[in-house]
Amino acid sequence: MSVEGVRVVLVHDPYHIPDNWVNLLTELCGGVSPSLLSSGKADAELLRTMNPHRIVVVTPVAPEIYIDLMESIPILAAESALESFMQAFGGRCTAIAPEEENYLMHDGVGLWTGFSDPLEVAGYPSTAPDQSELPPVLVVTAWNDERVALALSHRQLPMVAWNLHPNDLGEKPGRELMLAFLEGIYLTDTPSGPPEV
């Protein structure tokens, strides 16, 4: 399954083009490769001129980019871009001890609609959002069995952040999650976050 006619800009590290992201996005966009933009050149004005339907950020960028674009272009911040995403809204990330395997639980709404719960996660991050200072405009939408945040969403706008690569969820769930973002499934319901302890 793929989406047609969706223009994607992939913002990447200046010294490395992430082939895994390029290949995944090309496959899911019907063979059309994403436009590539180095994070060192990325700013809101340039991104607007590229006229994308979606922006995928996989490396840190200036936090103001998220604020400048948040009402006009849906953005996914993934992997090492998570920290700049958090900074944009007044939050921060902290170092955590990585584990070899874990499970992801989710709130079952928005991008997570229809996914089994839990999902096995192959990789595990070394940093995570500091939930003690989580900005009020963000909500945790996926977490592990130690309640480390693995995904977040803006409460009103189509902006999401994942503390993982889709392939960490396995080929089928990872593709389906990425397709949900490309297809625009963001706010089908209000994100509820993890249950209270």
C-alpha positions in Angstrom: 0.0 0.0 0.0 1.2 3.5 -0.8 0.0 7.1 -1.1 0.0 9.0 -4.3 0.8 12.7 -4.9 2.2 13.4 -1.4 5.2 15.6 -1.5 7.6 15.0 1.4 10.7 16.9 2.5 13.2 14.9 4.5 15.4 17.1 6.7 18.6 15.2 7.5 22.0 15.5 9.0 24.4 17.7 6.9 26.9 14.9 6.8 24.7 11.9 6.2 21.6 11.1 4.1 19.7 8.4 5.9 19.0 5.8 3.2 16.6 3.9 5.5 14.3 6.9 5.6 14.7 7.7 1.9 13.9 4.2 0.9 10.9 3.9 3.2 9.4 7.2 2.1 10.1 6.5 -1.6 8.3 3.1 -1.3 5.3 4.5 0.6 5.0 7.5 -1.8 4.5 5.3 -4.8 8.1 5.4 -6.0 8.5 9.2 -5.6 11.6 10.1 -3.5 11.4 12.7 -0.8 13.1 16.1 -1.4 16.2 16.2 0.7 17.2 19.2 2.8 20.2 19.5 5.0 19.4 20.6 8.5 22.2 23.2 8.2 20.2 25.0 5.5 16.7 24.4 6.9 14.5 27.3 7.8 10.8 27.9 7.7 10.9 30.1 4.6 12.9 27.7 2.5 10.7 24.8 3.6 7.6 26.7 2.6 9.1 27.4 -0.9 9.6 23.6 -1.3 5.8 23.3 -1.1 5.6 20.0 0.8 2.5 18.2 2.0 4.6 16.6 4.9 7.9 17.3 6.5 9.9 14.5 8.2 12.8 15.8 10.4 15.3 13.1 11.5 18.0 15.4 12.9 18.0 18.4 15.2 16.9 21.7 13.7 16.3 25.2 15.0 13.3 24.9 17.3 11.6 27.9 15.8 11.1 25.9 12.6 8.4 23.9 14.3 6.7 27.0 15.7 6.8 28.9 12.4 5.3 25.9 10.4 3.1 24.2 12.9 -0.2 25.7 11.6 0.6 25.1 7.9 2.5 21.9 7.2 2.2 18.6 9.2 5.6 17.7 10.7 7.0 14.4 12.0 10.1 14.7 14.2 11.8 11.3 14.7 14.9 9.9 16.3 17.5 12.6 17.1 15.1 15.4 16.0 13.0 14.7 19.2 15.1 17.1 21.3 14.7 20.1 19.1 10.9 19.3 18.9 10.7 19.3 22.7 12.7 22.6 22.9 10.3 24.3 20.5 7.5 23.9 23.1 9.6 24.6 26.2 10.4 21.0 27.1 13.6 19.0 27.2 15.0 15.5 26.8 17.1 13.5 29.3 19.5 10.6 28.9 18.2 7.2 29.7 19.8 3.7 29.9 19.1 1.9 26.6 17.7 -1.6 26.7 18.0 -4.2 24.0 14.3 -4.9 23.6 11.1 -3.6 25.0 7.4 -3.1 24.3 5.4 -0.1 23.1 2.0 0.6 24.5 -0.2 3.4 23.0 -3.4 5.3 23.5 -5.1 3.8 20.4 -6.2 7.1 18.8 -4.9 9.3 16.0 -1.9 7.7 14.4 -2.2 4.7 16.7 -5.8 3.8 15.6 -6.1 0.1 14.8 -2.7 -1.0 16.0 -2.3 -3.9 18.4 -1.2 -3.1 21.9 1.5 -3.7 22.9 3.9 -3.7 20.0 7.4 -5.1 20.2 10.2 -2.6 19.7 13.5 -3.7 18.3 15.5 -0.6 19.1 15.5 1.5 22.2 16.4 5.2 22.5 19.2 6.6 24.7 17.3 9.9 25.4 13.6 10.5 26.2 11.3 13.4 26.9 11.5 14.6 30.4 7.8 14.0 31.4 8.2 15.9 34.7 8.3 19.1 32.6 6.2 18.0 29.6 4.8 21.2 27.9 1.0 21.4 28.2 0.5 21.5 24.4 2.1 18.0 24.1 0.8 14.6 25.1 2.5 11.3 25.3 0.8 8.9 22.9 3.1 5.8 23.2 5.3 4.6 26.0 7.2 1.5 27.1 6.7 -0.8 30.1 8.8 1.5 32.1 6.7 4.5 31.0 9.4 6.1 28.9 7.8 8.2 26.3 8.2 6.8 22.8 5.8 9.1 20.9 4.2 12.4 21.4 1.6 14.5 19.7 0.6 18.2 19.7 -2.8 18.4 21.3 -4.4 20.5 18.6 -2.1 20.6 15.6 -0.8 17.9 13.1 2.7 17.6 14.7 4.0 14.3 16.0 7.3 13.1 17.4 8.6 9.5 17.6 11.5 8.4 19.8 12.2 5.6 17.2 12.4 4.7 13.6 9.3 3.1 12.1 11.4 0.0 11.3 11.9 -0.5 15.0 8.3 -1.7 15.2 8.8 -4.3 12.5 8.2 -4.0 8.8 4.4 -4.2 8.7 3.5 -2.0 11.8 6.3 0.5 10.9 5.0 0.9 7.4 1.4 1.3 8.6 2.4 3.9 11.1 4.3 5.9 8.5 1.4 5.6 6.1 -0.9 6.9 8.8 1.3 10.0 9.0 1.5 10.4 5.2 -2.3 10.0 4.8 -3.0 12.6 7.4 -4.4 10.5 10.2 -3.5 12.8 13.1 -6.5 14.0 15.0 -9.2 11.4 14.5 -9.7 11.5 18.3 -8.2 13.5 21.2 -4.9 11.9 22.3 -5.4 10.5 25.8 -1.9 9.7 26.9 -0.8 6.9 29.2 -3.1 5.8 32.0 -2.5 7.3 35.4 -0.4 5.2 37.7 
